[in-house]
Amino acid sequence: MSCVMVQTTNLFDSLPNELIINALDSLPTRSLLPLAAVSRRFRGLVGRLHYYRLVEATVLQGRELILECYHPSDRLSTPSLFCKYLATDGLAEAGEDANMEDLNQLYTRFKLFLGDENRRPRARWPTSRVIEGLEEPLTQVPSYDVNLEAGELFTQLCAITNLVKIGPKRGLFLSIDNITDGVIRVWRDWLRQQAERSSTEQQQAGQGRLDDSSILWTDSSKNVGVRFRVLLREEDQPLLLSQDEDPPVSYTLEYQELIVRTNKLLLTLETSEAQQIAHAGKAIIIASYI
């Protein structure tokens, strides 16, 4: 028996990497990654495949990334935000020989903007600021007004991130795959601290730093986060307040970036692809955003 095992092992070791990679490439990522523990050789080959899959995932494979972020009372009146790819920090530097743990810590950044159907003047969507770096010169910076009453310590925003496939007609989704569905808690102290930041600090915050306080994460695993810029809105203050009572305040949250763990993006894309194959030939309209 031991002689047979030795011969089998030697036969496997003699196989070229290209042949093994072709076999491994047929596996979905959830089945592929555990095979990295088989041997040092497997770890290198799995890591190489994983790296190229992450690179491919950043182009979204014909899909759109959409963020819904709203106060529970404003769900019906707050439009969805679309995303434009900015960068995957560290991916190019990692290369195909990157450590598996390092690949799992990569994040992809997207710029948030309003869809065409929502590019019109609204109280909560300012028209004077323009997103830099987008081809459309009139794209508005999406924002959300936060009002805290006297003594109110925080407010909450529901945050839903979906990967969608646009249908043949405008406003129709052929598929929707959820990445995260969470709640962002926005604290009074955080709002004050962010509004007091200098322009230099705000610029440094937008340079791919994931530990910056301007990012609020939508889930405990930190798969999706939103980077905000906070602006204080000058409002009339009440004349009478108790000594220990916090006054009512108003801020504007400007959406700077959506940050998604690249591996989470890849897994969601593969799930969507598998569902599309399973429903091949069936034209089903999942939802509409108009």
C-alpha positions in Angstrom: 0.0 0.0 0.0 2.8 2.4 0.9 4.5 1.7 -2.4 1.3 2.6 -4.3 1.0 5.9 -2.4 4.6 6.8 -3.1 4.1 6.1 -6.8 0.9 8.2 -6.9 2.6 11.1 -5.1 5.6 11.1 -7.4 3.2 11.0 -10.4 1.4 14.0 -9.1 4.6 15.9 -8.4 5.7 15.3 -12.0 2.6 17.1 -13.4 3.3 20.6 -14.9 1.8 23.6 -13.1 -0.2 24.5 -16.2 -2.1 21.3 -16.1 -2.9 21.6 -12.4 -4.0 25.2 -12.8 -6.4 24.2 -15.6 -8.0 21.7 -13.2 -8.2 24.1 -10.3 -9.6 26.9 -12.4 -12.8 24.9 -12.9 -13.5 25.3 -9.1 -15.4 28.2 -7.6 -13.4 30.4 -5.3 -15.1 29.0 -2.1 -14.0 25.5 -3.1 -10.6 26.6 -4.4 -9.2 28.5 -1.4 -9.3 25.6 1.1 -7.0 23.7 -1.3 -4.2 26.1 -0.4 -3.6 24.0 2.7 -2.7 20.9 0.8 0.9 21.7 0.2 3.3 24.6 -0.5 3.0 24.0 -4.2 -0.8 24.1 -4.1 -0.7 27.3 -2.0 1.3 29.0 -4.7 -1.0 27.8 -7.5 -4.2 28.7 -5.6 -2.8 32.1 -4.7 -2.0 32.8 -8.4 -5.5 31.9 -9.5 -7.0 33.9 -6.7 -5.0 36.9 -7.6 -6.2 36.9 -11.3 -9.8 36.3 -10.2 -9.6 39.4 -7.9 -8.2 41.5 -10.8 -11.1 40.3 -13.0 -13.7 41.0 -10.3 -12.8 44.7 -10.2 -14.3 45.3 -13.6 -17.7 43.9 -12.2 -18.2 41.7 -15.3 -21.0 43.8 -16.9 -22.7 44.6 -13.6 -23.3 47.8 -11.6 -22.6 48.4 -7.9 -25.4 50.3 -6.2 -25.6 51.7 -2.6 -28.9 52.4 -0.9 -28.2 54.5 2.2 -31.1 56.2 4.0 -32.7 57.0 7.3 -35.6 54.5 7.9 -38.1 57.3 7.6 -36.7 58.4 4.2 -36.5 55.0 2.5 -39.0 55.9 -0.3 -37.6 59.4 -1.0 -33.8 58.7 -1.0 -32.5 57.6 -4.5 -29.9 54.9 -5.0 -26.3 55.7 -5.6 -24.3 54.2 -8.5 -20.5 53.5 -8.3 -17.5 54.2 -10.6 -14.4 52.2 -10.1 -11.4 54.1 -8.6 -8.7 51.7 -7.5 -7.9 48.5 -5.7 -5.1 49.6 -3.4 -2.2 47.2 -3.2 -3.5 44.7 -5.9 -0.8 45.6 -8.5 1.9 45.6 -5.9 0.8 42.2 -4.5 1.3 40.4 -7.8 0.5 36.8 -8.5 2.8 35.6 -5.8 1.0 37.5 -3.1 0.3 36.0 0.3 -3.2 34.6 0.7 -3.9 36.6 3.8 -2.7 39.8 2.1 -5.1 39.2 -0.8 -8.0 38.8 1.6 -7.2 42.3 3.1 -7.5 44.1 -0.3 -10.2 46.6 -0.8 -11.7 48.2 -3.9 -12.7 51.9 -3.9 -15.6 53.4 -5.9 -16.8 56.9 -6.4 -20.5 57.4 -5.6 -22.8 59.4 -7.9 -26.4 59.9 -8.7 -28.0 58.0 -11.7 -29.3 60.0 -14.7 -32.9 59.9 -13.4 -31.9 61.7 -10.2 -29.7 64.5 -11.6 -32.1 67.3 -10.9 -32.2 69.9 -8.1 -33.3 68.5 -4.7 -33.0 69.9 -1.2 -30.8 67.0 -0.2 -28.8 66.7 -3.5 -26.7 69.9 -3.9 -26.0 71.0 -7.4 -23.0 73.3 -6.8 -20.3 70.7 -6.1 -19.0 68.4 -8.8 -17.3 65.0 -8.4 -13.7 65.1 -9.7 -12.4 62.4 -11.9 -15.7 61.4 -13.6 -16.2 61.9 -17.3 -19.6 63.6 -16.8 -18.9 67.2 -15.8 -22.3 67.8 -14.3 -22.3 64.8 -11.9 -23.4 65.9 -8.5 -21.8 65.0 -5.2 -24.5 63.0 -3.4 -25.2 64.1 0.2 -27.5 63.5 3.1 -28.7 66.0 5.7 -28.5 64.8 9.3 -30.4 66.6 12.1 -30.0 65.7 15.7 -32.4 67.1 18.3 -31.4 68.4 21.6 -29.9 65.6 23.7 -30.0 63.1 20.8 -26.6 61.2 20.7 -26.8 59.6 17.3 -28.9 58.7 14.3 -28.9 55.6 12.1 -28.7 55.0 8.3 -29.7 51.8 6.7 -27.0 50.8 4.2 -27.6 48.1 1.5 -25.0 47.3 -1.1 -26.1 45.4 -4.2 -24.5 44.1 -7.4 -27.1 44.4 -10.2 -27.3 43.6 -13.8 -29.1 46.2 -15.9 -31.8 45.0 -18.2 -32.4 45.9 -21.9 -34.7 48.7 -20.9 -33.7 51.6 -18.8 -34.5 51.3 -15.1 -34.9 47.5 -15.0 -32.7 45.0 -13.2 -32.3 41.5 -14.5 -30.5 40.4 -11.3 -29.8 41.7 -7.8 -27.1 40.1 -5.6 -26.7 41.5 -2.1 -23.2 42.2 -0.8 -24.1 43.6 2.6 -27.2 44.8 4.4 -26.4 46.7 7.5 -26.9 49.8 9.7 -24.5 52.7 10.1 -24.7 54.5 13.4 -23.8 58.1 13.1 -22.8 59.6 16.5 -22.9 63.3 17.4 -19.3 63.3 18.6 -18.2 61.8 15.3 -20.0 64.4 13.3 -18.4 67.2 15.3 -14.9 65.7 15.0 -15.2 65.2 11.2 -16.6 68.7 10.6 -13.6 70.2 12.5 -11.0 68.4 10.4 -8.8 70.6 8.3 -8.7 70.4 4.5 -5.3 68.7 4.7 -6.6 66.0 7.0 -9.6 65.4 4.7 -7.2 65.1 1.7 -5.1 62.5 3.5 -8.2 60.6 4.4 -9.0 60.1 0.7 -5.6 58.5 0.0 -6.7 54.9 0.5 -6.3 54.7 4.3 -8.7 52.1 5.7 -8.0 53.1 9.3 -9.2 56.6 8.9 -12.1 57.8 11.0 -14.0 59.2 8.0 -15.0 55.6 7.1 -18.1 54.2 8.7 -18.5 50.4 8.2 -21.8 48.8 7.4 -21.0 45.4 8.9 -18.9 44.0 11.8 -16.6 42.1 9.3 -15.7 45.4 7.6 -16.7 44.1 4.1 -18.2 47.4 3.1 -17.6 50.9 4.3 -18.6 54.5 3.3 -16.2 57.4 3.4 -17.9 60.6 4.3 -17.0 64.3 4.3 -19.0 66.2 7.1 -20.1 69.8 6.8 -21.7 71.7 9.6 -24.9 73.5 8.6 -25.4 76.8 10.5 -28.8 76.8 12.1 -30.5 79.0 14.6 -29.8 77.7 18.0 -32.5 77.6 20.7 -32.3 80.3 23.3 -33.0 78.1 26.3 -31.1 74.9 27.0 -30.3 73.1 30.3 -26.7 73.2 31.4 -25.9 69.6 30.5 -28.1 69.4 27.3 -26.6 69.1 23.9 -28.1 71.6 21.5 -29.8 70.5 18.2 -27.3 70.4 15.3 -27.5 69.9 11.6 -24.8 68.4 9.3 -24.4 67.5 5.7 -22.8 64.1 4.9 -21.2 64.1 1.5 -20.6 60.6 0.1 -16.9 60.4 -0.9 -16.3 56.7 -1.6 -17.7 53.2 -1.2 -15.1 50.8 -0.1 -15.7 47.0 -0.7 -13.5 44.1 0.3 -12.3 42.8 -3.0 -12.7 39.1 -2.0 -16.3 39.7 -1.0 -16.9 41.3 -4.4 -15.4 38.3 -6.1 -17.6 35.8 -4.2 -20.7 37.8 -4.9 -19.9 37.9 -8.6 -19.4 34.2 -8.7 -22.7 33.6 -7.0 -24.4 35.9 -9.5 -22.8 34.1 -12.4 -23.9 30.7 -11.1 -27.5 31.9 -10.7 -27.4 33.3 -14.3 -26.2 30.0 -15.7 -28.9 28.2 -13.7 -31.6 30.5 -15.2 -30.2 30.6 -18.7 -32.8 31.3 -21.3 -35.3 32.7 -18.8 -35.9 36.4 -19.1 -37.0 37.5 -15.6 -37.2 41.2 -14.5 -36.1 41.3 -10.9 -36.7 45.0 -10.0 -36.9 48.5 -11.2 -35.1 51.6 -9.8 -37.4 54.2 -11.4 
